[in-house]
Amino acid sequence: MKLFFAIILITTLAAIGLAQTEQAAITPKDLDYKDWTHPNLIGEGETNLRKFTEGKKLVMVVYWAPWCPNWRHDVAFVQELHEKYGKEGLAIIGVGEYDTVEKMRAHATQYALSFPLVYASVTHLDREKTVHYAQRKEAGDIRRWGTPWYIFLENGKVAPAGETLATKLDLVNGELIKNEAEAYIRGKLGLDAKSSAP
């Protein structure tokens, strides 16, 4: 009987632990965030981040892995943000990490992701070799895999040339806090001022 209760207790504690999220606040950081060019996940060609930011009010870069439960917690919300604020000046680009291109594409199809997607690494064995790993560690992210990881790039704060894209930016070392993220985006896009105008 004691063994039965011990198994129930362990199972319950494990379920609670797995159900916890890694939500984190949007935090301003001084970070030497590098420009990059990665292959497109859907279609051919590649995308350069500096060129992608041109003419956009706010760009949200999200690093993700298809198997990551924390990313799966955020994925529908990120798609919703794209649909809701894309025409208002928010541009989202997803950077796939740590899995095969086939699995990333299947994930994008499963969740009907319609924002641009690129990929930077194609195996979990490359974790410590990726720019994503180095950049997020520099930003104070202590998680093992670090997905999702969000970088916000504002119009006018992106360097016009060079290896470094931005040095002062806002980021999230974990899952988005939905109310905070939406309020932040609305503020950066100037939508709160519009809605309160007579």
N, C-alpha and C positions, 0 to 999 in steps of 0.2 A: 504494500500500500504506500509506504514511504517513497519507494522508487517511482510509482505512478505519479504522485504529487510532485516529485522532483522533476520528472520529465515535463509535466504540465507547466511548472514554474519556469523552467529553462526555455521551453517553447514560447511561452508568453513574453518573457523578457527579450528573447531574440526577435520576436515580431515587433515589439515596441521599438527596439533599437533600429530595425530596418525601416520602420515607418517614419522615423525622424527625418527632418529635412535639414539642409545646410543653407538656410536663408541667411543672407548678409545684406547689410545696408550699402547704398551707393556712397562711395567714399572718394573724396578728392585725393589724388596722388601725384607726386613728382615721379615720373617714370620715363625712361628713355625708350619710348615705344617705337619700334622699328617699322618702317614701311615694308610691305611684302607683295609678292606676286605669286599666286597659287593657281593650280589647274582648276577649272570649273568642274563641279561634280556632275551637273546635268549639261549635256551638250559638249561642244568642243571649245578649245581656247583656254584662256586664263584671265584672271582678274587682278589688276593692280589696285591696292587699297587707296593710294593717294588719288588716282584717277577716279576711283569709285566715289570718293568723298566730294568731288567737285560739284558745286551747285546744290549741295544738300545742306539743309539747316542742321540736322543732327544725324549722325551715323552710330548705330549700335552694332558692334562686332561681338558675336557670340561664338565662343569655342565650345564644341560639343562632341560627344561620342555616342554612337547609337545604342550602346549597351548600358549607358550610365543612368541609374534610376533617378538621380538628381536632375539630369537634363530632361528625362521623361516627365518629371514633375512640372517643368517649365515650358515644355515644347508647345502645348496648345495656347498658352498665354502669349508666348512670343509670336506665334502665327496671328493671334488676335490683334496684337499691337501693330503688326505689319498691315493687316487689313484695315484697321481703324485709323491709323495715323500716317500711312504711306503717302496719301495725297496731301497731307498737311506738312510734309517735309522730313518725316522720319524715314531713314533708309536702314534696313537691317541686312547684314551679311553674316552667314554662318560659316565657320571654319571647322570642318570635320577632322577629327583626330583619332588615332589609336585603334583603327579597325580597317577592314578592307573597303575598297570603293564600292563593291557590290552590296555590302551590308549597309553602307551609308546611303546608297541610292534606294535600297529597299525601305530604309527608315524614312527617308524623305517622301517616298510614295505613300507609305503607311499613314503618315501624319499630314499628308497633303500640303507639304511646305511649299509656299509660292514665292518666298524671298530668295535672293541669290545665295548659292551655296558653292563653296570651294573646299578643297581638302589639302591638308599639310603633311599628315603622316598616315601610313596605312597599316601599322602594326603596333600593338601595345609594347613590343620590345624596344621601340624607339623613344619611349616616354622621356627619359632623362636627356635625350639628344635633341629634343625639339626646341625651337625658339619659344613656343608656347610655355614649356616647362620653365625655361630660364626667365622669361618675362614675368610670369605669375609669381615665381619665387622672389624675384626682385620687388614685386608689389606686396609681398608679405603673405601670400597664399600658402598655407601650410598643409593643404589637403594633398593626398597621394596623387590623384589623377587630375584634379582641378577642372572638372567640367560640371556644370557650365561655368564659364568665366566670361564676364562682360566688360567691354571697353566702350566708352562713349566719346565720340569725337565731334566737337562743335565746329560749325562754320567759322572761319576766321582764326581758329587756333591750330590749324594744320600747317606744318612747314611746307613751303612751296616746292622745295627740292631737298635732296640729301637722303642719307640713310635713315635718319630719325624723322618720324612722322609727327610726333607730338611729345612734349615733355610735361605738360600740366593737363591732366585729364581726370575724368571720373570713371570709376570701375566698381565691379562687384565681384568679390571673391566667393562666389557661391550662387545659390538660387536667388532669383529676384523676390523682393517683398512686393507683392502685386500693387497695393495701394500706393506705396512709396514710388515705385517705378513709373506708374501711370501719371502720378502728380509731377514727377521730375520731367517726364517727356512732355507733358502738356505745358509746363513752365518754360522749358527750353524752346518749344515751338511757338510760344506766345499765345497759346490757346486760352489760357485762363483770363488773360487781359481781354480777348475777344468776347468771351462768354459773359464777362461782367460789364461790358460796355453797354450803354443804353440803346 
